[in-house]
């Protein structure tokens, strides 16, 4: 019997190759480039988060698309426990952000499988907004505030607002052309992106330690679903 190589099998191979390449690059940046863990963790965070575009465009069935994030829930849990991939670990016990990340990714894939535009747009606040908030806040954060025992900076929150707005709006405008869906007016994309950026910035500031990797994409998905329906 001849084995037919389905597009989903190719997508799986590309998925694992891409994600492990990003992780290896992060490790090289940490070991050879002497980059701090804060930098390499966000490099991996952004790189892996952007694979949502590949997921939306390459996979043909949702259950195959869920295999990579399900796998990385287990891999990231093992890495958290054994500190296998130091480039993506915080080193802080109790912070399960690396485990929550693929959970959120999988939830969005399942919920928005037939809506690739919403799938990609809902992942942008976590991929870019949350990452840039941490980077800007640590480097330039001077005006700090504390909510629910967690201290953040005004500069970091402004970075979260800006990057979420820009990347979400871009996803809403560009993804229809890539996925063959009806286009969205650029002004409407900016309005939707602005609303989502405000909501996700507020959610991020109110989220308990480590849970923002879950609360941000959930908030983005719920609001985007409401706005577009």
VOPAGU-2260 file (C-alpha; in pm, 1 decimal, decimal comma):
REM VOPAGU-2260
SITE   aa  ch    i         X         Y         Z
SITE  UNK   A    0       0,0       0,0       0,0
SITE  UNK   A    1     144,8     334,0    -102,1
SITE  UNK   A    2     181,7     592,2     173,6
SITE  UNK   A    3      44,5     931,5      71,5
SITE  UNK   A    4     239,5    1218,6     222,6
SITE  UNK   A    5     -32,6    1460,0     329,4
SITE  UNK   A    6      16,8    1838,0     361,5
SITE  UNK   A    7     -40,2    1813,8     738,4
SITE  UNK   A    8     259,4    1582,7     774,8
SITE  UNK   A    9     474,5    1839,2     597,4
SITE  UNK   A   10     333,3    2111,4     822,0
SITE  UNK   A   11     425,2    1906,2    1129,8
SITE  UNK   A   12     783,2    1865,3    1012,4
SITE  UNK   A   13     810,3    2235,8     933,3
SITE  UNK   A   14     657,4    2324,5    1272,8
SITE  UNK   A   15     902,7    2123,5    1479,4
SITE  UNK   A   16    1196,9    2231,9    1264,5
SITE  UNK   A   17    1103,1    2597,7    1298,7
SITE  UNK   A   18    1038,9    2593,6    1675,0
SITE  UNK   A   19    1350,2    2394,0    1763,5
SITE  UNK   A   20    1555,0    2623,9    1539,5
SITE  UNK   A   21    1428,6    2924,2    1734,9
SITE  UNK   A   22    1512,5    2752,1    2065,3
SITE  UNK   A   23    1861,8    2655,2    1944,1
SITE  UNK   A   24    1923,4    3011,7    1824,8
SITE  UNK   A   25    1816,8    3134,8    2168,2
SITE  UNK   A   26    2063,0    2895,8    2333,8
SITE  UNK   A   27    2341,6    3011,4    2100,2
SITE  UNK   A   28    2264,6    3372,7    2180,7
SITE  UNK   A   29    2286,2    3290,4    2551,3
SITE  UNK   A   30    2603,9    3082,4    2537,6
SITE  UNK   A   31    2805,4    3234,3    2252,9
SITE  UNK   A   32    2649,2    3578,5    2225,5
SITE  UNK   A   33    2647,7    3618,6    2605,8
SITE  UNK   A   34    2295,7    3752,8    2593,0
SITE  UNK   A   35    2107,6    3756,6    2923,8
SITE  UNK   A   36    1824,0    3513,1    2984,4
SITE  UNK   A   37    1570,4    3798,9    2976,4
SITE  UNK   A   38    1669,5    3872,0    2615,8
SITE  UNK   A   39    1684,4    3511,5    2492,4
SITE  UNK   A   40    1354,6    3425,4    2659,9
SITE  UNK   A   41    1174,5    3705,6    2476,4
SITE  UNK   A   42    1354,8    3618,9    2152,1
SITE  UNK   A   43    1211,5    3267,1    2176,5
SITE  UNK   A   44     875,8    3403,1    2293,5
SITE  UNK   A   45     838,4    3622,7    1982,7
SITE  UNK   A   46     985,4    3368,4    1741,8
SITE  UNK   A   47     759,9    3083,9    1853,5
SITE  UNK   A   48     454,5    3308,2    1877,1
SITE  UNK   A   49     496,7    3412,3    1514,0
SITE  UNK   A   50     457,8    3050,3    1410,5
SITE  UNK   A   51      83,9    3110,6    1445,3
SITE  UNK   A   52     104,7    3247,2    1089,5
SITE  UNK   A   53     257,3    2921,6     964,6
SITE  UNK   A   54      -0,3    2722,6    1158,1
SITE  UNK   A   55    -288,7    2914,1     998,0
SITE  UNK   A   56    -147,3    2883,4     646,0
SITE  UNK   A   57       8,0    2535,0     633,4
SITE  UNK   A   58    -216,7    2302,1     830,7
SITE  UNK   A   59    -533,2    2163,5     676,8
SITE  UNK   A   60    -696,0    2005,5     985,7
SITE  UNK   A   61    -725,4    2140,3    1337,9
SITE  UNK   A   62    -629,1    1817,5    1512,7
SITE  UNK   A   63    -293,6    1806,9    1333,3
SITE  UNK   A   64    -242,1    2176,1    1411,2
SITE  UNK   A   65    -290,6    2102,2    1781,9
SITE  UNK   A   66     -14,0    1839,8    1792,6
SITE  UNK   A   67     282,8    2084,0    1815,5
SITE  UNK   A   68     140,5    2301,2    2098,4
SITE  UNK   A   69      28,3    1987,3    2286,6
SITE  UNK   A   70     378,3    1845,5    2251,1
SITE  UNK   A   71     539,8    2164,5    2376,9
SITE  UNK   A   72     320,0    2173,4    2684,3
SITE  UNK   A   73     500,2    1852,5    2786,4
SITE  UNK   A   74     842,6    1965,3    2661,7
SITE  UNK   A   75     817,7    2302,3    2837,3
SITE  UNK   A   76     696,6    2137,8    3157,8
SITE  UNK   A   77    1000,5    1908,4    3150,0
SITE  UNK   A   78    1228,7    2203,8    3075,9
SITE  UNK   A   79    1076,5    2399,2    3364,9
SITE  UNK   A   80    1136,4    2104,6    3597,0
SITE  UNK   A   81    1488,2    2018,8    3475,8
SITE  UNK   A   82    1599,7    2358,7    3334,9
SITE  UNK   A   83    1673,8    2190,6    3001,2
SITE  UNK   A   84    1641,8    2499,6    2782,0
SITE  UNK   A   85    1790,5    2773,6    2998,0
SITE  UNK   A   86    1746,2    3033,0    2723,3
SITE  UNK   A   87    1368,6    3027,9    2769,4
SITE  UNK   A   88    1343,2    2975,2    3146,6
SITE  UNK   A   89    1298,6    3249,4    3405,1
SITE  UNK   A   90    1469,2    3049,6    3677,4
SITE  UNK   A   91    1183,0    3148,2    3907,7
SITE  UNK   A   92     998,5    2852,9    4053,7
SITE  UNK   A   93     626,1    2904,2    4043,9
SITE  UNK   A   94     632,0    3103,7    3719,8
SITE  UNK   A   95     466,8    2868,8    3469,8
SITE  UNK   A   96     457,3    3115,3    3181,6
SITE  UNK   A   97     646,6    2885,2    2943,8
SITE  UNK   A   98     386,0    2613,9    3003,2
SITE  UNK   A   99      90,5    2850,9    2970,4
SITE  UNK   A  100     221,9    2978,5    2635,4
SITE  UNK   A  101     156,8    2659,0    2430,1
SITE  UNK   A  102    -170,4    2608,6    2618,8
SITE  UNK   A  103    -287,7    2950,2    2495,6
SITE  UNK   A  104    -157,7    2875,5    2147,4
SITE  UNK   A  105    -356,5    2550,4    2137,1
SITE  UNK   A  106    -670,5    2713,8    2273,7
SITE  UNK   A  107    -664,7    2976,8    2000,6
SITE  UNK   A  108    -604,3    2716,1    1730,9
SITE  UNK   A  109    -903,2    2516,1    1851,0
SITE  UNK   A  110   -1136,2    2814,6    1896,0
SITE  UNK   A  111   -1048,5    3004,1    1577,1
SITE  UNK   A  112    -953,6    2719,1    1346,0
SITE  UNK   A  113   -1193,9    2826,0    1070,5
SITE  UNK   A  114   -1108,2    3193,2    1122,9
SITE  UNK   A  115    -734,6    3226,8    1045,1
SITE  UNK   A  116    -746,8    3606,4    1059,0
SITE  UNK   A  117    -880,1    3602,0    1415,0
SITE  UNK   A  118    -638,9    3322,8    1507,7
SITE  UNK   A  119    -330,5    3520,7    1411,0
SITE  UNK   A  120    -460,2    3854,8    1539,5
SITE  UNK   A  121    -548,9    3708,6    1880,8
SITE  UNK   A  122    -194,2    3579,5    1924,6
SITE  UNK   A  123     -24,8    3912,7    1852,6
SITE  UNK   A  124     -89,1    4076,2    2194,0
SITE  UNK   A  125      90,2    3788,0    2366,7
SITE  UNK   A  126     360,8    3745,9    2102,1
SITE  UNK   A  127     463,2    4110,2    2063,2
SITE  UNK   A  128     278,9    4320,5    2319,7
SITE  UNK   A  129     370,0    4115,3    2625,6
SITE  UNK   A  130     728,3    4060,0    2509,6
SITE  UNK   A  131     796,3    4425,6    2432,8
SITE  UNK   A  132     635,0    4532,8    2759,5
SITE  UNK   A  133     890,0    4322,1    2947,3
SITE  UNK   A  134    1185,7    4437,9    2736,4
SITE  UNK   A  135    1101,5    4809,7    2753,1
SITE  UNK   A  136     992,1    4794,0    3115,7
SITE  UNK   A  137    1315,8    4634,4    3235,6
SITE  UNK   A  138    1539,9    4868,9    3039,1
SITE  UNK   A  139    1356,3    5200,5    3051,6
SITE  UNK   A  140    1097,4    5158,6    3326,2
SITE  UNK   A  141    1123,6    5443,5    3578,5
SITE  UNK   A  142     760,6    5513,2    3668,0
SITE  UNK   A  143     645,0    5202,9    3849,4
SITE  UNK   A  144     311,7    5090,9    3992,2
SITE  UNK   A  145     201,8    4783,3    4186,5
SITE  UNK   A  146    -121,5    4589,4    4138,4
SITE  UNK   A  147    -201,8    4259,5    4313,7
SITE  UNK   A  148     151,0    4240,9    4449,2
SITE  UNK   A  149     317,8    4263,3    4107,9
SITE  UNK   A  150     517,3    4570,8    4009,7
SITE  UNK   A  151     512,0    4698,8    3653,2
SITE  UNK   A  152     625,2    5016,4    3482,4
SITE  UNK   A  153     426,6    5278,4    3295,4
SITE  UNK   A  154     681,5    5260,7    3011,8
SITE  UNK   A  155     630,8    4884,7    2982,0
SITE  UNK   A  156     254,0    4924,3    2974,0
SITE  UNK   A  157     282,3    5188,5    2701,9
SITE  UNK   A  158     502,4    4950,8    2500,7
SITE  UNK   A  159     239,6    4680,2    2548,6
SITE  UNK   A  160     -29,5    4917,9    2422,3
SITE  UNK   A  161     167,5    5032,0    2117,0
SITE  UNK   A  162     303,3    4695,3    1999,0
SITE  UNK   A  163     -29,0    4519,4    2053,8
SITE  UNK   A  164    -208,3    4787,4    1854,5
SITE  UNK   A  165      37,0    4781,8    1564,5
SITE  UNK   A  166      79,3    4404,7    1529,6
SITE  UNK   A  167    -286,5    4318,5    1584,8
SITE  UNK   A  168    -396,5    4578,7    1330,3
SITE  UNK   A  169    -136,9    4452,0    1081,9
SITE  UNK   A  170    -254,3    4093,1    1128,7
SITE  UNK   A  171    -617,4    4193,2    1075,6
SITE  UNK   A  172    -527,5    4382,1     758,7
SITE  UNK   A  173    -269,4    4145,8     604,6
SITE  UNK   A  174    -394,4    3796,3     694,0
SITE  UNK   A  175    -705,6    3807,4     469,8
SITE  UNK   A  176    -476,8    3845,6     167,9
SITE  UNK   A  177    -257,4    3554,5     279,9
SITE  UNK   A  178    -542,6    3320,5     371,9
SITE  UNK   A  179    -789,4    3404,9      94,9
SITE  UNK   A  180   -1047,5    3559,7     327,4
SITE  UNK   A  181   -1248,9    3879,1     262,6
SITE  UNK   A  182   -1029,0    4185,9     326,2
SITE  UNK   A  183   -1077,0    4418,6     620,7
SITE  UNK   A  184   -1070,7    4795,2     575,3
SITE  UNK   A  185    -742,7    4935,0     712,1
SITE  UNK   A  186    -924,5    5191,9     929,3
SITE  UNK   A  187   -1145,3    4921,4    1080,0
SITE  UNK   A  188    -835,2    4708,7    1143,0
SITE  UNK   A  189    -679,2    5001,1    1332,7
SITE  UNK   A  190    -996,8    5052,5    1537,0
SITE  UNK   A  191   -1020,4    4684,5    1627,7
SITE  UNK   A  192    -648,8    4674,5    1702,7
SITE  UNK   A  193    -679,2    4980,9    1926,1
SITE  UNK   A  194    -967,7    4834,5    2125,1
SITE  UNK   A  195    -782,2    4506,0    2172,8
SITE  UNK   A  196    -461,9    4684,7    2273,7
SITE  UNK   A  197    -639,3    4880,9    2547,7
SITE  UNK   A  198    -816,7    4570,4    2678,7
SITE  UNK   A  199    -505,5    4351,7    2675,0
SITE  UNK   A  200    -291,7    4618,8    2841,6
SITE  UNK   A  201    -544,4    4642,3    3124,9
SITE  UNK   A  202    -565,9    4263,1    3152,6
SITE  UNK   A  203    -185,9    4233,2    3159,5
SITE  UNK   A  204    -158,5    4490,5    3437,1
SITE  UNK   A  205    -420,1    4307,9    3646,4
SITE  UNK   A  206    -301,5    3950,7    3583,3
SITE  UNK   A  207    -135,9    3761,3    3869,1
SITE  UNK   A  208     225,2    3647,2    3836,4
SITE  UNK   A  209     279,9    3431,5    3528,3
SITE  UNK   A  210     -88,0    3407,2    3433,1
SITE  UNK   A  211     -72,8    3680,4    3169,3
SITE  UNK   A  212      32,3    3418,0    2913,9
SITE  UNK   A  213    -319,9    3282,2    2955,1
SITE  UNK   A  214    -526,9    3591,3    3025,2
SITE  UNK   A  215    -394,5    3809,7    2741,4
SITE  UNK   A  216    -481,7    3579,1    2448,0
SITE  UNK   A  217    -815,4    3485,6    2606,5
SITE  UNK   A  218    -907,6    3852,6    2641,0
SITE  UNK   A  219    -795,2    3924,2    2284,2
SITE  UNK   A  220    -992,4    3628,8    2144,6
SITE  UNK   A  221   -1314,6    3714,3    2328,6
SITE  UNK   A  222   -1304,8    4081,5    2235,6
SITE  UNK   A  223   -1211,0    4014,0    1872,8
SITE  UNK   A  224   -1490,4    3760,2    1841,2
SITE  UNK   A  225   -1735,4    4015,9    1980,5
SITE  UNK   A  226   -1614,2    4299,0    1758,1
SITE  UNK   A  227   -1620,3    4098,5    1436,2
SITE  UNK   A  228   -1963,0    3943,2    1500,6
